[in-house]
Amino acid sequence: HKRARLRPPRRLRKHHHHSRGSSPFFTACLSLPFRNGSRGMPLLHRKPFVREKPPADLRPDEHVFHCRVTNEIFRDYDEFFERTILCNSLVWSCAITGKSGLTYQEALESERRARQNIQNFPEPLIVPVLYLTTLTQRSRLHEICDDIFSYIKNRYFVGELVEVLRNNGERLHCKILEIKAPVHQNGIANGHAKGVDGVTIIISDSDDSDLDTSSAQNGIEKAITDPFLYKYKVKPLKKQLYESVTVKASQIRRRRHIFSYDRLKLFLKQHCESHDGIIKIKAISIAKYKIAEQTFFYLFPDNPPTFMFSSSSKQKRSSKLTSDDHEYRDAEEHFSPRNLSNTTKERVKLQKEKEHMRNSE
């Protein structure tokens, strides 16, 4: 902790780890190249955290204190001390998942995992999920997730990569090329039927015995077809196998974790917002994926589902309590046993370091 001027930056690179050691104290020339990078920014008390900018009059040879967690520099040790204590307090939350009661580092890691989850969301499901969201009238995000997850879990869409169970028990990795609806819908589904001299030819290898004829043919609201009555034309990803084959829905499944409830919820959080207490898709997402130009039959050959409606009145009343609840939970987090224990340890550690530095002057 000796206040000695460090060597020029070029020579410091050779002894980078040793020169910084366990001390936060070094010359400002090291901090000048630091950038925020692409890392996320946790929320402090559920509000965006703003880093302290380096002083405008900072000299390259000036001694400063570097907070490595937030990548900030401070001239004053007390300010650095308080920032370190704050970073180790359980008052941070993840900007993506909303999970609270975290340290700064834990919130960063939570956001990193969440972003990775969102990036891995299956591309062929993006438009179907967003379109289905436009059919919902819900005041809570988890209700929309319940609706969409239960609808999609046994239905598959063109372009999806799935596992297909063969008769010998082997599972093949395949891509869905086409959705084949039961006979009573084939005439209008995805071009699966062709008219020749007034005769409808069904392009499907399905047996008539497993077709559904129970859906309502008349009326405003038609019944939804059992998803297990559909068949799918798939193509194995291994080129040495057959070109394509039609399989039953019961032979298909998604790979584990590809489409999970938690991943769906994270995805919808990025694309939805509340309007008068009802969750709606953001306008930017509607425009980006051209949701307004889509038709449901193009996505899946069935009648669009009718989801339950939930009133927004309770949501409006509860929203008045939200800020108070957040403040109460923030106070609980701050004074929790775990937080007090971590903060106390950190404070004692830094206080000793502070006294040692002053004694060495």
C-alpha positions as CSV (number, residue, x, y, z in Angstrom):
1,H,0.0,0.0,0.0
2,K,3.0,2.3,-0.3
3,R,2.2,5.5,-2.1
4,A,4.8,5.1,-4.8
5,R,4.3,6.2,-8.4
6,L,3.9,3.2,-10.7
7,R,5.8,2.6,-13.9
8,P,4.5,3.8,-17.3
9,P,1.6,1.7,-18.7
10,R,3.7,-0.2,-21.2
11,R,6.0,-1.6,-18.6
12,L,3.1,-2.2,-16.2
13,R,1.5,-4.8,-18.5
14,K,4.4,-7.1,-17.8
15,H,3.7,-7.0,-14.0
16,H,0.0,-6.3,-14.3
17,H,-1.2,-8.7,-11.6
18,H,1.6,-7.9,-9.2
19,S,1.4,-4.1,-9.5
20,R,-2.2,-4.0,-8.5
21,G,-2.1,-6.8,-6.0
22,S,-4.9,-6.8,-3.5
23,S,-4.9,-3.0,-3.1
24,P,-7.3,-0.7,-5.0
25,F,-4.7,2.1,-5.0
26,F,-2.8,2.9,-8.2
27,T,-2.1,5.7,-10.6
28,A,-4.7,7.1,-12.8
29,C,-2.9,6.2,-16.0
30,L,-4.2,2.6,-15.5
31,S,-7.8,3.7,-15.4
32,L,-7.9,5.9,-18.5
33,P,-8.3,3.0,-21.0
34,F,-11.1,1.3,-19.0
35,R,-14.4,1.2,-20.8
36,N,-17.9,0.1,-19.7
37,G,-18.0,-2.5,-22.4
38,S,-21.1,-4.5,-23.2
39,R,-21.9,-5.6,-19.7
40,G,-25.3,-5.0,-18.3
41,M,-26.2,-2.6,-15.5
42,P,-28.0,-3.9,-12.4
43,L,-30.7,-1.9,-10.7
44,L,-30.0,-0.2,-7.4
45,H,-33.2,-0.1,-5.3
46,R,-35.0,-1.1,-8.6
47,K,-33.8,2.1,-10.3
48,P,-31.1,2.3,-13.0
49,F,-27.6,2.6,-11.5
50,V,-25.4,5.3,-12.9
51,R,-21.6,5.0,-12.7
52,E,-19.5,7.8,-11.4
53,K,-17.5,9.4,-14.3
54,P,-13.8,10.1,-13.8
55,P,-13.1,13.7,-12.8
56,A,-12.7,16.0,-15.8
57,D,-9.4,17.3,-14.4
58,L,-7.9,13.9,-13.6
59,R,-4.1,13.8,-14.2
60,P,-2.5,10.7,-15.8
61,D,-0.1,10.4,-12.8
62,E,-2.7,11.0,-10.1
63,H,-3.2,8.4,-7.4
64,V,-6.8,7.1,-7.3
65,F,-8.8,4.2,-5.9
66,H,-10.3,1.7,-8.3
67,C,-13.6,-0.1,-7.6
68,R,-13.1,-3.2,-9.9
69,V,-16.7,-4.4,-9.5
70,T,-18.3,-1.2,-11.0
71,N,-15.1,-0.1,-12.9
72,E,-15.2,3.3,-11.2
73,I,-12.3,5.4,-9.9
74,F,-12.3,7.6,-6.8
75,R,-9.9,10.2,-5.5
76,D,-11.3,10.0,-2.0
77,Y,-10.9,6.7,-0.1
78,D,-14.1,7.2,1.9
79,E,-16.1,7.4,-1.4
80,F,-14.4,4.2,-2.6
81,F,-15.1,2.6,0.8
82,E,-18.8,3.4,0.6
83,R,-19.1,2.2,-3.0
84,T,-17.5,-1.2,-2.0
85,I,-19.9,-1.6,0.9
86,L,-22.8,-0.7,-1.4
87,C,-21.8,-3.3,-4.0
88,N,-21.7,-6.0,-1.3
89,S,-25.1,-5.1,0.1
90,L,-28.2,-7.0,-1.0
91,V,-30.0,-4.0,-2.5
92,W,-29.4,-4.8,-6.2
93,S,-31.7,-6.5,-8.6
94,C,-31.4,-8.0,-12.1
95,A,-32.5,-5.6,-14.8
96,I,-33.9,-8.5,-16.9
97,T,-35.5,-11.0,-14.5
98,G,-36.4,-8.5,-11.8
99,K,-34.9,-10.9,-9.1
100,S,-34.0,-8.8,-6.1
101,G,-32.0,-9.2,-2.9
102,L,-28.7,-9.6,-4.8
103,T,-25.2,-8.1,-4.6
104,Y,-23.9,-6.1,-7.5
105,Q,-21.9,-9.1,-8.8
106,E,-24.8,-11.5,-8.4
107,A,-27.1,-9.1,-10.3
108,L,-24.6,-9.0,-13.1
109,E,-24.4,-12.7,-13.3
110,S,-28.1,-13.1,-13.2
111,E,-28.4,-10.7,-16.2
112,R,-25.7,-12.6,-18.1
113,R,-27.6,-15.9,-17.7
114,A,-30.9,-14.2,-18.6
115,R,-29.4,-12.7,-21.8
116,Q,-28.0,-16.1,-22.8
117,N,-31.4,-17.7,-22.2
118,I,-33.1,-15.1,-24.4
119,Q,-30.5,-15.5,-27.2
120,N,-31.2,-19.3,-27.2
121,F,-34.9,-18.8,-27.7
122,P,-35.9,-20.9,-30.8
123,E,-36.2,-18.5,-33.7
124,P,-39.1,-20.5,-35.4
125,L,-41.2,-19.8,-32.3
126,I,-40.7,-16.1,-32.1
127,V,-43.5,-15.0,-34.5
128,P,-46.0,-17.7,-33.3
129,V,-45.4,-16.7,-29.6
130,L,-45.8,-13.0,-30.3
131,Y,-48.9,-13.6,-32.5
132,L,-50.5,-15.7,-29.8
133,T,-49.7,-12.9,-27.3
134,T,-51.9,-10.6,-29.3
135,L,-54.8,-13.0,-28.7
136,T,-54.5,-12.7,-24.9
137,Q,-56.2,-10.3,-22.6
138,R,-54.3,-10.7,-19.4
139,S,-53.1,-8.3,-16.6
140,R,-50.2,-10.4,-15.4
141,L,-47.3,-11.8,-17.4
142,H,-47.4,-15.2,-15.8
143,E,-51.0,-15.6,-17.0
144,I,-49.9,-15.0,-20.6
145,C,-47.1,-17.5,-20.1
146,D,-49.5,-20.1,-18.8
147,D,-51.8,-19.6,-21.8
148,I,-49.1,-19.7,-24.4
149,F,-47.0,-22.5,-22.9
150,S,-49.9,-24.8,-22.5
151,Y,-50.9,-24.2,-26.1
152,I,-47.5,-24.6,-27.7
153,K,-46.0,-27.4,-25.7
154,N,-47.8,-30.1,-27.8
155,R,-47.8,-28.2,-31.1
156,Y,-44.8,-27.7,-33.4
157,F,-44.0,-25.1,-36.1
158,V,-42.3,-25.0,-39.4
159,G,-38.5,-24.6,-39.0
160,E,-38.3,-26.0,-35.5
161,L,-35.5,-28.5,-34.7
162,V,-37.0,-31.5,-32.9
163,E,-36.3,-35.1,-31.9
164,V,-38.3,-37.8,-33.7
165,L,-38.8,-41.2,-32.2
166,R,-38.4,-44.0,-34.7
167,N,-40.1,-47.4,-34.5
168,N,-36.8,-49.0,-33.3
169,G,-36.6,-46.6,-30.4
170,E,-33.9,-44.4,-32.0
171,R,-34.3,-40.6,-31.8
172,L,-33.4,-38.5,-34.8
173,H,-32.7,-34.8,-34.9
174,C,-35.0,-33.4,-37.5
175,K,-36.3,-30.1,-38.9
176,I,-40.0,-29.6,-39.4
177,L,-40.9,-28.9,-43.0
178,E,-44.7,-28.9,-43.0
179,I,-47.6,-29.3,-40.7
180,K,-50.3,-31.7,-41.9
181,A,-53.7,-31.0,-40.5
182,P,-56.5,-33.6,-40.1
183,V,-58.8,-34.2,-43.1
184,H,-61.6,-31.8,-42.1
185,Q,-59.1,-28.9,-42.2
186,N,-56.7,-29.9,-44.9
187,G,-58.6,-28.0,-47.6
188,I,-57.5,-24.7,-46.2
189,A,-54.4,-25.4,-44.3
190,N,-51.0,-24.3,-45.6
191,G,-51.7,-25.4,-49.2
192,H,-52.0,-29.0,-48.1
193,A,-54.7,-29.7,-50.6
194,K,-55.0,-29.1,-54.3
195,G,-58.2,-28.8,-56.3
196,V,-58.4,-30.7,-59.6
197,D,-61.7,-30.5,-61.6
198,G,-63.6,-29.7,-58.4
199,V,-62.2,-32.7,-56.6
200,T,-60.2,-32.1,-53.4
201,I,-57.1,-34.2,-53.1
202,I,-55.7,-34.6,-49.6
203,I,-51.9,-34.6,-49.5
204,S,-51.4,-36.6,-46.3
205,D,-50.5,-40.2,-45.4
206,S,-52.8,-40.1,-42.4
207,D,-55.3,-42.8,-41.7
208,D,-58.8,-41.6,-41.6
209,S,-59.4,-43.5,-38.3
210,D,-57.3,-41.0,-36.3
211,L,-58.9,-37.8,-37.7
212,D,-60.9,-35.4,-35.6
213,T,-64.4,-34.5,-36.7
214,S,-65.6,-33.0,-33.5
215,S,-64.8,-29.4,-34.2
216,A,-67.7,-27.0,-34.8
217,Q,-68.1,-26.3,-38.5
218,N,-70.5,-23.4,-38.0
219,G,-70.7,-20.6,-35.5
220,I,-68.5,-17.7,-34.5
221,E,-66.2,-19.8,-32.2
222,K,-64.8,-23.1,-33.5
223,A,-63.4,-25.8,-31.5
224,I,-59.6,-26.3,-31.3
225,T,-58.3,-29.5,-32.8
226,D,-56.6,-32.0,-30.6
227,P,-52.8,-31.4,-31.2
228,F,-52.1,-35.1,-31.3
229,L,-54.2,-35.5,-34.4
230,Y,-51.7,-33.5,-36.5
231,K,-48.8,-35.0,-38.4
232,Y,-45.6,-33.4,-39.4
233,K,-43.4,-33.7,-42.4
234,V,-39.8,-33.7,-41.1
235,K,-36.3,-33.9,-42.6
236,P,-33.5,-35.6,-40.7
237,L,-30.5,-33.4,-40.2
238,K,-28.1,-36.2,-41.1
239,K,-27.9,-36.1,-44.9
240,Q,-27.2,-39.8,-45.4
241,L,-30.7,-40.6,-44.1
242,Y,-33.9,-40.4,-46.1
243,E,-34.9,-37.0,-47.5
244,S,-38.2,-36.5,-45.6
245,V,-40.8,-38.5,-43.7
246,T,-44.2,-37.8,-42.2
247,V,-44.6,-38.6,-38.5
248,K,-47.3,-38.4,-35.9
249,A,-47.2,-35.6,-33.2
250,S,-46.8,-38.3,-30.5
251,Q,-43.4,-39.2,-32.1
252,I,-42.1,-35.7,-31.7
253,R,-40.6,-33.8,-28.8
254,R,-38.5,-30.7,-28.4
255,R,-35.0,-31.1,-26.9
256,R,-34.8,-30.5,-23.2
257,H,-34.8,-26.8,-22.1
258,I,-35.2,-25.5,-25.7
259,F,-38.7,-24.3,-24.9
260,S,-39.1,-23.9,-21.2
261,Y,-41.6,-21.9,-19.1
262,D,-38.8,-19.7,-17.7
263,R,-37.3,-19.0,-21.1
264,L,-40.7,-18.1,-22.5
265,K,-41.2,-15.7,-19.6
266,L,-37.9,-14.0,-20.1
267,F,-38.6,-13.7,-23.8
268,L,-42.0,-12.1,-23.2
269,K,-40.6,-9.7,-20.7
270,Q,-38.4,-8.2,-23.5
271,H,-41.3,-7.8,-25.9
272,C,-44.3,-6.9,-23.7
273,E,-45.4,-3.9,-21.6
274,S,-48.5,-2.9,-19.7
275,H,-51.2,-0.7,-21.3
276,D,-54.0,0.3,-18.9
277,G,-53.4,-2.7,-16.8
278,I,-53.4,-5.2,-19.8
279,I,-50.1,-6.8,-21.0
280,K,-49.5,-6.0,-24.7
281,I,-46.7,-6.5,-27.2
282,K,-44.4,-3.5,-27.6
283,A,-45.0,-1.5,-30.9
284,I,-41.3,-2.0,-31.8
285,S,-41.7,-5.8,-31.6
286,I,-44.9,-5.7,-33.7
287,A,-43.1,-3.7,-36.4
288,K,-39.8,-5.7,-36.3
289,Y,-41.5,-9.1,-36.7
290,K,-44.4,-7.8,-38.9
291,I,-47.0,-9.4,-36.5
292,A,-49.8,-7.3,-37.9
293,E,-49.3,-8.9,-41.4
294,Q,-49.5,-12.4,-40.1
295,T,-52.5,-14.8,-40.2
296,F,-52.8,-17.6,-37.7
297,F,-53.5,-20.3,-40.3
298,Y,-50.2,-19.5,-42.0
299,L,-48.5,-20.2,-38.7
300,F,-50.5,-23.3,-37.7
301,P,-53.4,-24.9,-39.6
302,D,-56.2,-24.6,-37.0
303,N,-58.6,-22.1,-35.6
304,P,-56.9,-19.5,-33.4
305,P,-57.2,-20.2,-29.7
306,T,-59.5,-18.2,-27.5
307,F,-57.8,-17.4,-24.2
308,M,-59.4,-16.4,-21.0
309,F,-59.8,-12.7,-20.2
310,S,-58.6,-11.3,-16.9
311,S,-59.9,-7.9,-15.6
312,S,-57.3,-5.1,-15.2
313,S,-59.2,-3.4,-12.3
314,K,-57.4,-5.5,-9.6
315,Q,-54.1,-4.8,-11.4
316,K,-54.7,-1.0,-11.3
317,R,-55.5,-1.1,-7.6
318,S,-52.5,-3.3,-6.8
319,S,-50.2,-1.1,-8.9
320,K,-50.7,1.7,-6.3
321,L,-49.2,-0.6,-3.7
322,T,-46.3,-1.6,-5.9
323,S,-43.9,1.3,-5.0
324,D,-44.7,0.9,-1.2
325,D,-44.1,-2.9,-1.5
326,H,-40.8,-2.3,-3.3
327,E,-39.6,0.1,-0.6
328,Y,-40.6,-2.3,2.1
329,R,-38.8,-5.2,0.4
330,D,-35.7,-3.0,-0.2
331,A,-35.6,-2.2,3.5
332,E,-36.0,-5.9,4.4
333,E,-33.2,-6.8,2.0
334,H,-30.9,-4.1,3.4
335,F,-31.4,-5.2,7.0
336,S,-31.5,-9.0,6.4
337,P,-29.1,-11.1,8.5
338,R,-27.1,-12.2,5.4
339,N,-26.7,-8.6,4.2
340,L,-25.7,-7.3,7.6
341,S,-23.2,-10.1,8.0
342,N,-21.6,-9.5,4.6
343,T,-21.6,-5.7,5.0
344,T,-20.1,-5.9,8.4
345,K,-17.3,-8.1,7.3
346,E,-16.6,-5.9,4.3
347,R,-16.7,-2.8,6.4
348,V,-14.2,-4.2,9.0
349,K,-11.9,-5.4,6.3
350,L,-11.8,-2.0,4.5
351,Q,-11.6,-0.1,7.7
352,K,-8.4,-2.1,8.6
353,E,-7.0,-1.4,5.2
354,K,-7.9,2.3,5.5
355,E,-6.1,2.5,8.9
356,H,-3.1,0.7,7.6
357,M,-2.8,3.0,4.6
358,R,-3.0,6.1,6.9
359,N,-0.4,4.7,9.2
360,S,2.0,4.0,6.4
361,E,1.9,7.6,5.2
